[in-house]
Amino acid sequence: MAYGLLKGKRGIISGALDENSIAWKVALKAKEEGATFTLTNAPIAMRMGAINQLAESCEAEIIPADATSVEDLENLYSKSIETLGGKIDFVLHSIGMSPNIRKGRDYGHLNYDWYVKSLDVSALSLHKMLHVAEKLDAINEWGSVVGLSYIAAQRSYPFYTDMADAKAVLESIARNYGFRYGKAKNVRVNTISQSPTRTTAGSGIGGFESFYAFADKMSPLGNASAEDCASYVITLFSDLTRMVTMQNLFHDGGYSSTGISEELMQMIQQQQQ
Ligand SMILES: NC(=O)c1ccc[n+]([C@@H]2O[C@H](COP(=O)([O-])OP(=O)(O)OC[C@H]3O[C@@H](n4cnc5c(N)ncnc54)[C@H](O)[C@@H]3O)[C@@H](O)[C@H]2O)c1
């Protein structure tokens, strides 16, 4: 059901790789809620071509940008403003990548060049997106910027390796740039800390299915789906959350506040018998 929450709003949505991507679901919902927007992804990710289908169904233009390149981001904002016919009201940062995870390096044996790459792609890119937006005065007053995080920013999940550090930095950038942009232009910046979700980035993490099942059994509501995450993102883009900024908001079915669940205790008891 649509509520017209984003009627008349213009946005930029990054990170839609295929139909499993969280950003893909956000784009479909943003369209349903009346927004117009551009889609963006790293030029290399476009080769798969799936984003063209999304662009067609959302009547959205695609503007390639490597989120680590300030030059690409300048082009992204300028072209988006031109295409959409005015300044931007919302931006989705849905970007993450770790070469160390891809190559199976554990936390004690990280390749440092790749570590820097993970931080640049997955965290500093949010700073760059905000910096370029501010420099070009590309976002309207009371605009909203949302990034996606994971609870490994607060707790240790060994398999998440350098992405855990990247998420901690991402959340810190949301807080610090949120203060700056809030003071300057009333622009809001938040991160959503999402449950494990079966996407290309998610499933690439070692032992994904085990911690997906663990989180599902820990959470009273079960794991939050990508669709539900998209709905939450839409509320943050809408005027219903005008005073929410500099927050890391858990969207995890209650996982982050649970110590242990009966289901998990039973599983352990069965093993002990
Ligand atoms: N899937 C999960 O379990 C989960 C849980 C919590 C948070 N998140 C976060 O959600 C966000 C979206 O990931 P997803 O799960 O939808 O997976 P996904 O693989 O569909 O999306 C990740 C996107 O990042 C893009 N990207 C990588 N390098 C880039 C670059 N240099 N410039 C621009 N874009 C680049 C990829 O092309 C891809 O579209 C990520 O920040 C991820 O860490 C995912």
The ligand as an SDF file (V2000), in Angstrom:
LIG
                    3D

 44 48  0  0  0  0  0  0  0  0999 V2000
   23.2070   -7.9420    3.1190 N   0  0  0  0  0  0  0  0  0  0  0  0
   23.3900   -7.8220    4.4160 C   0  0  0  0  0  0  0  0  0  0  0  0
   23.3980   -8.8120    5.1860 O   0  0  0  0  0  0  0  0  0  0  0  0
   23.5760   -6.4430    5.0040 C   0  0  0  0  0  0  0  0  0  0  0  0
   23.3480   -6.2360    6.3800 C   0  0  0  0  0  0  0  0  0  0  0  0
   23.5570   -4.9540    6.9040 C   0  0  0  0  0  0  0  0  0  0  0  0
   23.9940   -3.9200    6.0780 C   0  0  0  0  0  0  0  0  0  0  0  0
   24.2040   -4.1570    4.7450 N   0  0  0  0  0  0  0  0  0  0  0  0
   24.6970   -3.0560    3.9000 C   0  0  0  0  0  0  0  0  0  0  0  0
   23.7240   -2.7260    2.9310 O   0  0  0  0  0  0  0  0  0  0  0  0
   24.3870   -2.0410    1.8700 C   0  0  0  0  0  0  0  0  0  0  0  0
   23.8950   -2.6040    0.5420 C   0  0  0  0  0  0  0  0  0  0  0  0
   24.3260   -3.9350    0.3730 O   0  0  0  0  0  0  0  0  0  0  0  0
   23.3970   -5.1110   -0.1370 P   0  0  0  0  0  0  0  0  0  0  0  0
   23.3100   -6.1060    0.9670 O   0  0  0  0  0  0  0  0  0  0  0  0
   22.1530   -4.5920   -0.7340 O   0  0  0  0  0  0  0  0  0  0  0  0
   24.3280   -5.8100   -1.2430 O   0  0  0  0  0  0  0  0  0  0  0  0
   24.6100   -5.4790   -2.7990 P   0  0  0  0  0  0  0  0  0  0  0  0
   25.8170   -6.2860   -3.1370 O   0  0  0  0  0  0  0  0  0  0  0  0
   23.3900   -5.7030   -3.5800 O   0  0  0  0  0  0  0  0  0  0  0  0
   24.9740   -3.9100   -2.8000 O   0  0  0  0  0  0  0  0  0  0  0  0
   26.2680   -3.3860   -2.5880 C   0  0  0  0  0  0  0  0  0  0  0  0
   26.4620   -2.3380   -3.6670 C   0  0  0  0  0  0  0  0  0  0  0  0
   27.6850   -1.5870   -3.4860 O   0  0  0  0  0  0  0  0  0  0  0  0
   28.0680   -1.2260   -4.8090 C   0  0  0  0  0  0  0  0  0  0  0  0
   29.4550   -0.7420   -4.8580 N   0  0  0  0  0  0  0  0  0  0  0  0
   30.5930   -1.4560   -4.5570 C   0  0  0  0  0  0  0  0  0  0  0  0
   31.6640   -0.6900   -4.7750 N   0  0  0  0  0  0  0  0  0  0  0  0
   31.2200    0.5300   -5.2170 C   0  0  0  0  0  0  0  0  0  0  0  0
   31.8550    1.7410   -5.6010 C   0  0  0  0  0  0  0  0  0  0  0  0
   33.1890    1.8730   -5.5950 N   0  0  0  0  0  0  0  0  0  0  0  0
   31.0700    2.7810   -5.9990 N   0  0  0  0  0  0  0  0  0  0  0  0
   29.7260    2.6770   -6.0250 C   0  0  0  0  0  0  0  0  0  0  0  0
   29.0700    1.5460   -5.6660 N   0  0  0  0  0  0  0  0  0  0  0  0
   29.8060    0.4890   -5.2690 C   0  0  0  0  0  0  0  0  0  0  0  0
   27.8940   -2.5450   -5.5690 C   0  0  0  0  0  0  0  0  0  0  0  0
   27.9770   -2.4000   -6.9650 O   0  0  0  0  0  0  0  0  0  0  0  0
   26.5250   -2.9560   -5.0730 C   0  0  0  0  0  0  0  0  0  0  0  0
   25.5020   -2.4290   -5.8820 O   0  0  0  0  0  0  0  0  0  0  0  0
   25.8890   -2.2140    2.1040 C   0  0  0  0  0  0  0  0  0  0  0  0
   26.3920   -1.0580    2.7340 O   0  0  0  0  0  0  0  0  0  0  0  0
   25.9180   -3.3920    3.0570 C   0  0  0  0  0  0  0  0  0  0  0  0
   27.1040   -3.4340    3.8350 O   0  0  0  0  0  0  0  0  0  0  0  0
   23.9880   -5.3880    4.1880 C   0  0  0  0  0  0  0  0  0  0  0  0
  1  2  1  0
  2  3  2  0
  2  4  1  0
  4  5  1  0
  4 44  2  0
  5  6  2  0
  6  7  1  0
  7  8  2  0
  8  9  1  0
  8 44  1  0
  9 10  1  0
  9 42  1  0
 10 11  1  0
 11 12  1  0
 11 40  1  0
 12 13  1  0
 13 14  1  0
 14 15  2  0
 14 16  1  0
 14 17  1  0
 17 18  1  0
 18 19  2  0
 18 20  1  0
 18 21  1  0
 21 22  1  0
 22 23  1  0
 23 24  1  0
 23 38  1  0
 24 25  1  0
 25 26  1  0
 25 36  1  0
 26 27  1  0
 26 35  1  0
 27 28  2  0
 28 29  1  0
 29 30  1  0
 29 35  2  0
 30 31  1  0
 30 32  2  0
 32 33  1  0
 33 34  2  0
 34 35  1  0
 36 37  1  0
 36 38  1  0
 38 39  1  0
 40 41  1  0
 40 42  1  0
 42 43  1  0
M  CHG  2   8   1  16  -1
M  END
$$$$
